[in-house]
Structure formats: C-alpha cells, structure tokens
C-alpha cells in the first residue's frame, strides 16, 4: 500500500473502528450495515425541493 498522507487519517479511523469492534469482521460488517441503514432512513425523511414552471420553489 502506497503511503499517502492525504488519506492517512481515513486509515487511522478504520484502524480505530476495527480495534473498537475487537478486530471481528462480522461485527465490522454489522456496524457498517447499521450506518448504511440509518443513512437510508434519513434520506427517505428528507423532502425534495423542486421548482414549478414559473421557477418558484415547491416543497414536495
């Protein structure tokens, strides 16, 4: 793996998360699935903002 200081902080976070989960791949997958599901729910709750034919914003 190439040493890239620009993304080293991402690697550090991944290592920290993995250690917190006991370096258990199944727990890591479950953790990320929970995050993904939470984001999906949050996105569904957001309202779309569109413009009508006159260019006015119309919340849907």
Buried (B, 14 or more C-beta within 10 A) or exposed (E): EEEEEEEEEEEEEEEEEBEEBEEEEEBBEEBEEEEEEEEEEEEEEEEEEEEEEEEEEEEE
